[in-house]
């Protein structure tokens, strides 16, 4: 039998933002020729790699601030920056973020242990398989399982932000599936400020979210993307695929 299609939080979010963008990103191969490197992706990937190594107990190469900064320099990604000045500013800010995170982690007694790092989890939802790559999963003494998601572009976060974040709800579904007898919590860590916020889906909310996700997934998979007419949106001016959409005779954007 053919493999079931897969959907991830990134795919679902892209569809919700713009089905045409979903087409060019995931369906139509022509879209790949228009993709451009983004500085915020490069910045975030660099930070993620260093934090991944620091929280991985099996990696003994990044255990101090000095080692973390060395790893930061080794893993720095230059793609997407508009100028050397912009890159230098981002590089300096990243060093401050890494230093603060490591110092705070080393100064505080460990309330939990990290059990998963950059782990891909999956859950069969009937028509499709839900996939999610989790930055970090911690286990607490009371049995609670917590997914921690790093946000390199945010300076603040609230519990409400976590509660309404599509990816965080997806991650909780995945963890509830793989750890069915454990309390599950999701947390977002805003790396620029070091602040964090958390939320836990109730049993009822988790069931409702899964049902809504199945309906949405069905729409995504059954959509005839070749018949979509691109409609101007606020995200159009910064979208890589704007040249493709402009080729449609009914598309107009300032």
N, C-alpha and C positions, 0 to 999 in steps of 0.2 A: 504494500500500500504506500502511496506517496506520503511524504512527511506533512504534518500539519503546519500551516503558516504560523509564524511567530509575531507577536507584538510586544513592544517594550514601552516603558513610560515616554521615552524620547519619540518613538514613532507616534504614539497616541497624542502627545502634546503637539507635535507638528501638524497632525491632521486637524486637531481642534483649532489651531492657529490659522491654518489655510490648507484646505484639501489640495489645491494646486501645487503648493510647496511640497506636500507629501508626495505628489506624483513625481515631481522632478528629483526629489531626494531618494525615493525608495522604489519607484515603479519604472520610470522612463530613463534609460541609460544616458540620454542626451544631457540630463541634468548634471552629471558628474564633471562635464567639461567647463561648467560655469562656477563650480565651487572654488572659493578662495580661502586661504588661511586666515584665521582670526586670532588676534593678539590675546583675547581673553581665553580662548581655548588653550593656547600655548602656555599662558600663565597658570591656568588651573591645572593642566596636566603635569606641569613641573611640580607644583605644590603637592598634588595628589601622590606623585611618585615618592617624594621624600617622606611624607606622612605614612604612606604604605610601608616603607622600610622601617621607620621608627616603631610603629605599632606591631610589626611582625616579630614575634618572639624568636623566630628561627633566624632572623637576620641580625647578626652581631656587629655589622659594620656601621650602623647608625644608632648609637646609644647615648650620645652626648650632643650638645649644641654644636660643638666644633665639627663633629662628624656629620651632623645633619647639614650644616652649611657647606661642607665639602661636597656632599651628595647633591645639594641644591645646585651648586655651580656645575657639577658634572652632568646633571640632567636638564639644565636650562635649555628651553626651546626658543629659538629666535624668530620663528615664522610668524608673520602677520603684523608685525609692528610697522608703523608708518615712518618711523625715523629712529635714529640712534638715541636721540634724547628721550623719546617715549619709552624705548626699551630699557634704558638706564634707570629711568624713574620706576618702572615696573620691577626691575631686578632688585633695586634697593628696597622697595616695599615688600617684596617676597622674602627677602632676608629677614626683615623685621618680623614678619608673620611667623616664619619658621622658628626664629629664636624665641619669641614669646610663647609659642605653643609648646616647644620642648621644655623650656624652663618651667612653665606652669605644670606640665605633666610630671616632671621629675620632682617638683616641690610638694606635690599632693600625694597622700597615701592612696594606693590603688584600691578603689571601691569595686572594681570589676576586672575581668580578664578578657582580652580580645581573643575570640575564637574563630573569626573569619575575616579575611582581608581581600578586598577586590574580588569578591566571590559572585559568580553567576548562579542564580537560582531560577527554577522554572516551576510552573504550575499549569496543568492541563485544564483549560476552561471550555472544553467542548469543541467549538469551531476552530479554536486557535490555542496556542501555548503562550502564556504570559512569561516573559523573560525579564530579569532585572539584575543588574550588576551592582552589588552593594559595596560601598566604600569600606565600611568597617562594621562588624557585629560584635558586641560585648555581652558577656554573661555576668550577672550579679549574683551575690550569695543567696538571695531569696529565690533564684531561678529565673528572674526576669531576663528576657532577651531584648537587646536594644540595638537597632540599626542607627548608625551615626553617618550622616551625609554632610560632606564638606561643601561649603559654598564660598568660592574664592572671590566672587564679585559682590558679596553682600557685606554691609557694615552693621546690620542689625537683623533680628528675627524675633517673632512672637510665637506663642503657642498656637494662635489662630493661623499663622502662616503655615505651620506644620500640619494642622488639622485639614487645611484646604489644599495642600500640595498633592498633586496627582501622583507623583513618583513616590512620596512617602507613604501614601495609602497603598500603592501597589506593593511596596517593599513589605509593609505589614502583612498583606495577604500572603506573600511568599513565605515570610517567616512563620506565620500561623500554620501554614501548610506543612512546613518542615519541622516545626517545634509545636505540635498540636496541644501539648499539655502545659505549655509555659505562657506566662504573661508576656505580652509583646509591646514594645514601646518604640517610637520613632523620634529621632532628634536631628535637628539641623544645627550645624556649627558654622556660624558666620566668621570666616577666618580673618577678615580685616579687623574685627573688633575683639574676637575671641569669645563673643557671647553665643549662647545656645538656647534653644527652646525645644519642648517636647510635647508629644500628644500620643494617646493610645486610642485606637478604634474600639468601641464597644462591640460586643458580639452582634448586636442588631445592626450597627453601622457597617460592620465588616460584611455582613450578608447582603445588605442593600448596595454597598459599593461594588461587590462582586457581580451582582445582578446587572447593575448599570453598566459595568465594564463589559459584560458579555454582549449586551445590546449594542453598545458603542463599537465594540470589536466587529460585530456582524456588519454594521454600516460601513466600517472602514474596508473590510474585505470584499464586500459586494458592490462597492462604488465603481461606476464606469468612469475611470479617470480620463479617458480619451474624449468624453463628452463635456467635461467641465469647462465652463467659461470663466477665465480669470477676472476677478473683481478687485478693483483697487482697495487696499487696506492701509492702515497706518504703518504696517511693517514693510510695505513695498519699497520705499526709498532705500532701505538698507539691505534688501534681499538680493542674494546672488543671482536669483533666477528672473529678475526684472526684465533683462533683455529678451528672455524667452516669452514672457507674458506679453511684452510689447508687440510681439509678432502677431498676436491675435487681433483681428480687425475691430472687435468690440471693446478692446481694452484701452483705457485712457487714464493717465495719472499725471499729476502736475510734477 
